[in-house]
Amino acid sequence: MIYLNSNQNPLGPSPNAMAAIKAALSECHHYPDSQASELKNKLAERHSVLPEQVLIGAGSTELISTIARSLLGRGGTAITSELSFVVYSTAARAAGGQLVQVPMRQHGFDLEALAAAANGSTQITFLANPNNPTGTVFDARRADDFLARVPEHVTVIFDEAYYEYAEAFARERKLAYSHSLDYVRQRRNVIVLRTFSKVYGLAGLRIAYALGPPALLARFARVRSVYSISGPAQAAAVAALDDQVHVRETLANNRAGAKWLGEELSGLGFNPLPTWANFLYMETAGNGEMFAERLKGEGVAVRPLADWGAPKAIRVTIGTPEQNRALLAALRKILRQ
Ligand SMILES: Cc1ncc(COP(=O)(O)O)c(C=O)c1O
């Protein structure tokens, strides 16, 4: 099976990370460092913030749940866009709160509508930038305007799981993509989420981080489970940060794959949305779930999006050139049938 359904890195992890994982395994009779201090300090230095402005978590999904549990009391409200990351709604509901979804504009976040929807009873806004599953972004100026308009008591979450991909596309397309770290340095009521699951290829190890105001992060740390980030995960993340060659190879593969797949899929009549991440969103002529089943029958797993509110759509991760060719061959076969 070729897995193009979870936006993983098709090149796998960095060889440096693999070596660090193997070395860390011989220490696995010890509990991990509950503060993940080495990684925290390294990230603080890299992003020019204080270590107290960094919190490591077992994946962004754990951090999202922790944020929802800390900030949404029973009946609390979070807002986001329609057709955004499904975990926002499960996390809000599991925390005893609710999620309000504002209609999209051009397959992306309608920040003006979102700012207008935020009121006295809103605690959180979840902004996925790039958005999963549509792959769209809003630029830094629109985010600045949004922050100026949203009430100050609302904690704004910039979920930048695909940051490195978006930043690379933005350089090429000459767009100012994100000022999120400036907001953190200015101590705004903002949390930035970044993960090691995507460009760093460590999805199976579960490790990510939040950047934000020290008092808020300390509050999250109190409700997080203590040893959820394993020693191998911490070691792998530290090593992965140092291997920027692997990051560059990943981004180059993604850039070439996005272009090739985008053109080929358009040639087959699918018209995928232009992507800012490592996946493509497209509508099928009929039922996305059935379409994904047929692709699975041909050995290619993609993500149907009915559960996310888009019954015709599928999301396809950009793979290696071989995987992309296999996807195209499977699609051609299905269309012929
Ligand atoms: C927007 C977004 N946020 C967070 C995540 C979850 O990442 P993690 O593996 O760090 O939990 C994903 C993964 O698909 C995502 O698309």
The ligand as an SDF file (V2000), in Angstrom:
LIG
                    3D

 16 16  0  0  0  0  0  0  0  0999 V2000
   -3.2950   21.4930   10.8040 C   0  0  0  0  0  0  0  0  0  0  0  0
   -2.7220   20.3410   11.5640 C   0  0  0  0  0  0  0  0  0  0  0  0
   -2.4180   20.5190   12.8520 N   0  0  0  0  0  0  0  0  0  0  0  0
   -1.8890   19.5170   13.5890 C   0  0  0  0  0  0  0  0  0  0  0  0
   -1.6770   18.2630   13.0320 C   0  0  0  0  0  0  0  0  0  0  0  0
   -1.2250   17.1430   13.9220 C   0  0  0  0  0  0  0  0  0  0  0  0
    0.0890   17.0060   14.0030 O   0  0  0  0  0  0  0  0  0  0  0  0
    0.7670   16.1210   15.1310 P   0  0  0  0  0  0  0  0  0  0  0  0
    1.2300   14.8910   14.4320 O   0  0  0  0  0  0  0  0  0  0  0  0
    1.8720   16.9780   15.6410 O   0  0  0  0  0  0  0  0  0  0  0  0
   -0.2300   15.7860   16.2020 O   0  0  0  0  0  0  0  0  0  0  0  0
   -1.9560   18.0430   11.7030 C   0  0  0  0  0  0  0  0  0  0  0  0
   -1.7280   16.6960   11.1210 C   0  0  0  0  0  0  0  0  0  0  0  0
   -2.2460   16.2830   10.1570 O   0  0  0  0  0  0  0  0  0  0  0  0
   -2.5090   19.1080   10.9620 C   0  0  0  0  0  0  0  0  0  0  0  0
   -2.8380   18.9210    9.6810 O   0  0  0  0  0  0  0  0  0  0  0  0
  1  2  1  0
  2  3  1  0
  2 15  2  0
  3  4  2  0
  4  5  1  0
  5  6  1  0
  5 12  2  0
  6  7  1  0
  7  8  1  0
  8  9  2  0
  8 10  1  0
  8 11  1  0
 12 13  1  0
 12 15  1  0
 13 14  2  0
 15 16  1  0
M  END
$$$$
